[in-house]
Amino acid sequence: MAENLTLARPYAEAAFKVALASNALASWADALATMAAVAADPQMASCIDNPRLLTKDLARFFVDVLGAKLSAEQQNFATILVDNTRLGVLPEICSLFVELKNAQEGTQEAIIASAFPLDAEALNKLVADLERRFACKIQATVEIDPELIGGVRIAVGDQVIDASVRGKLAAMSVALLN
């Protein structure tokens, strides 16, 4: 994983510079996510791994599959990835690009795991509280995790706030054992 991040970083930074210069951060983020999804498809993966398929043919095929979803710059970027055999690190390129985009826009992603679905009012209040705490705009993704029993577990960057019943029971267990 660390090696993939090392390989992906220059491509993510290059894509970010191009996207920033053309004021197209959102469309580049969407395009990179789409490229990563297409590259991860089992049928495409077999084409990528096929040594008999010429690089130029793979590049044309990959860009054709994506079709009109990509701008000319994004198509050129995809071709460069194919030429340098870097389609396998597209998920990491996408992830690093989103980090750069969020830093530029002053936002952070939050993953909120909840034991039960959150209604819109509760989610909005939680996001507002997180925005005050972290002093930035928060983009929340909600996941349902019944193993939490109740409450929520929130991950923002490398910080985790565990306000779940399961987390509190685990803390109580540790306290009782000590």
SVG drawing of the C-alpha trace seen along z (x, -y; Angstrom):
<svg xmlns="http://www.w3.org/2000/svg" viewBox="-35 -28 42 40">
<polyline fill="none" stroke="black" stroke-width="0.4" points="0.0,0.0 2.8,-2.4 4.5,-1.6 1.2,-2.3 0.9,-5.7 4.5,-6.5 3.8,-5.6 0.4,-7.5 1.5,-10.7 3.2,-12.4 0.2,-11.6 -2.3,-12.9 -0.3,-16.1 0.0,-16.6 -3.8,-16.0 -4.4,-18.4 -2.3,-21.2 -4.1,-20.7 -7.5,-20.7 -6.7,-23.7 -5.4,-25.7 -8.6,-25.0 -10.9,-25.5 -12.2,-21.9 -11.5,-20.2 -14.9,-18.6 -15.0,-17.3 -11.4,-15.8 -12.4,-14.2 -15.4,-12.6 -13.3,-11.6 -10.6,-9.9 -13.3,-8.1 -14.8,-6.8 -11.4,-5.8 -10.6,-3.9 -14.0,-2.1 -13.5,-1.1 -9.9,0.1 -11.1,2.2 -13.8,3.9 -12.8,7.6 -13.1,7.5 -11.0,4.4 -8.5,5.8 -8.0,8.9 -7.3,6.5 -4.9,4.5 -3.0,7.7 -3.0,9.1 0.6,8.9 -0.5,9.4 -2.5,6.2 -0.3,3.3 -0.1,0.2 -1.6,-2.1 -4.5,0.4 -5.1,0.6 -5.0,-3.2 -7.5,-3.6 -9.8,-0.9 -9.6,-2.4 -10.5,-5.9 -13.2,-4.5 -14.9,-2.7 -15.0,-5.9 -16.4,-7.7 -17.6,-11.3 -17.2,-11.3 -13.7,-12.6 -12.4,-15.9 -9.5,-15.9 -7.1,-16.6 -8.5,-13.7 -8.2,-11.4 -4.5,-12.4 -4.0,-11.7 -5.6,-8.3 -3.3,-7.6 -0.3,-8.6 -1.4,-6.2 -1.7,-3.4 1.7,-4.2 3.4,-4.1 1.5,-1.0 -0.2,-2.9 -3.8,-2.0 -3.5,0.3 -2.8,-2.7 -5.9,-4.7 -7.7,-4.2 -4.7,-5.8 -4.4,-8.6 -8.1,-9.3 -7.7,-9.3 -4.7,-11.5 -6.4,-13.9 -9.4,-14.2 -7.2,-15.0 -5.5,-17.8 -8.9,-19.0 -10.3,-19.1 -7.2,-20.9 -7.6,-23.5 -11.3,-24.0 -10.9,-23.9 -13.0,-20.8 -12.5,-17.4 -14.3,-14.2 -16.0,-12.6 -17.1,-9.0 -20.0,-8.6 -20.8,-5.0 -24.2,-4.7 -26.0,-1.7 -29.2,-3.0 -30.1,-5.3 -29.8,-9.0 -32.6,-11.4 -31.8,-14.6 -32.2,-16.8 -29.8,-14.7 -27.3,-14.5 -27.3,-18.2 -26.8,-19.0 -24.0,-16.5 -22.3,-17.9 -22.7,-21.5 -21.1,-20.4 -18.2,-18.7 -17.7,-21.9 -17.5,-24.0 -15.1,-21.5 -12.8,-21.1 -13.2,-24.7 -13.7,-23.6 -16.5,-22.4 -17.3,-18.8 -18.4,-16.4 -20.1,-13.5 -20.6,-9.9 -22.9,-7.9 -22.5,-4.1 -24.8,-1.8 -22.9,0.6 -25.3,2.6 -22.3,3.9 -22.1,0.5 -25.3,1.4 -26.1,-2.4 -24.5,-5.8 -22.0,-6.8 -18.3,-6.5 -16.9,-9.4 -13.6,-9.5 -12.4,-12.8 -8.9,-12.6 -6.8,-10.6 -9.1,-11.5 -11.8,-9.1 -14.6,-10.1 -16.2,-6.9 -19.5,-7.7 -21.0,-4.2 -22.3,-1.8 -19.9,0.8 -17.0,-1.6 -18.2,-2.6 -18.5,1.1 -15.0,1.8 -13.7,-1.2 -15.5,0.1 -14.1,3.6 -10.6,2.2 -11.2,0.1 -12.5,3.1 -9.6,5.3 -7.1,2.7"/>
</svg>
